[in-house]
């Protein structure tokens, strides 16, 4: 199933196969910016809204099962804490705070920890292990230590507001994207930038999508202010080798070294390759007009006289066409047509 929150405040659950709407909740009074399924309960989910609330829902229920009302401004970010049997969750708000919530405690008292920032919080991300959070406020990405209850590190690598955070590399990398059009990849040991990309438009949303049994990073999906959705795919194995060879060929073509490239490639091929390909691209010396032949392949269901005609046996073709068939006997002075017996 797929969850979606809208500008009207409604939350809807969709069946991916039939695209049918399975459930609709309308308790939020303002736009819903974040919805996410619970990692512990198959039918549980959370939502964050501009009405300054964080709500918990259960798919069979028609109303929210719990509401956290500790924020005083828009709540634009939220996430479940991993590996937590207690179901802890975190939210980020335009009131410049990141709050950790415990569902076992209701209302504003459910906030068991609060981190104050210098600007509105746009994104939050929970790290594997459940002891570290990453939050984005303005152009600063902060690494928050839940055990020590204090910021561990502040990353100031972006020039404009950071809008999205995503995990990569099995939890060993954090990817950030912002309005400066940059995507940056941080390693989680020393929190240094190890890779980056630049887009032509401010980035509003970004996610790293895993694939396969090992959930290897496969796609980088970026939504931009220009309305474009960019999907970059990471190649591996034979695909990576083929793409690298194509890139080398295009580079040789641009630099005018295509003949040298072809010679090198020819050495790698089998002995019969050159003989098989000889004359394939020959168009004649100084030819002004090249007429391509009509490759009709093998002709089927042709009559006997057509076969004889193509082989140049014109007398036999004529005999086969005449009905009834006749044969000619040449006499010294007269040509007689005698019907065959």
C-alpha positions, 0 to 999 in steps of 0.5 A: 500500500501507498500513503499520501498526504495532501494540501487539504489535510486529508491522508489516503491509503492506496492499493498499488495494484488496483490504484483504489483508495482503501482509506481516507482520514480528514482530521488534520486541519491544514496540509499534511507534509509527511506520512510514514508506515510504522516499522514495528506495526504493519497497520500503524502510521504517523503524519506531520501537518502544518496544524502543528500536530503529529498524529498516529493512526491505525489502518482499521480505525476511522480516527487517529489513535494518538495526537502529539501537540507540543509544536507551536508551528508547522511540522514539516518533517518526521520519522520513526526511530529504528529498532525501537520496540517502544515505537519512538518517533521524531519530528521537526518543526518551523518552531526551530525544534526537533522533538522525540516522542514516546507513544506511551505518553500522550499529548505534549508530555509525550515529548521526551527530548527536545533539540533547539535549532537556529532556524526552521527544521526542514528535514529529520533522519533517524540513523541505524542503531537508534542513538543518533538523529540528523536534522536540517535547519537552514543550510546546516545539517546537525548530527544529534546524539540522543545518549548525550542529549546534545549536538555532536557535529554541525555540517555547513557544506551547503550554501542554501537551505537543506530540504532533504536527507536520505540514508545510503550505503547501508547506513554508512552514508547520509545524502543531503540536498538543498536549494543551492542545487547541490547533492552531498554525500557524507560518510558517518565516521568523521562526517566528511563529504565524500561525493557530490552532484550539482543540478541546474535547479533548486532541489525540493525533494530527494531520495536514495532508492535501494534494489535487490536482496541487499538493498544496494543503492540503485537510484538517486531520485531528485525533484526540482523547483523547475518541475523536473524529476531526475532519476540517476541509476547506478550501474554495476557489473556488465552494464558498468563495463558497457557504459564505460566502453561507450563513453570511451568511444564517444570521447574518441569520436569527439577528439578525432581518434576514432580510427585509432580507437577502432584499431585497438578494439579490433585487436581485442576481437577474434581473428574472423571479425575483420574478414566478416566485417570487410566492406560493410561500410564501403560506399565507393570512392567519391560516390555522390549517390549511394543506392541501397539494395533491396534485401528481399531474402529468400523468395518463397512460393515461386512458380517453376517458370519464375525459377527458371527465368531467374536462373537464365533458362529462358527456353525452359521458362517459355515452355513452362508458361505455354498452356498446353505445353508444346515442344518445337521440332526444327526441320530443314525448312519448316518450324512445326509445333507438335503437341507433346504426348 
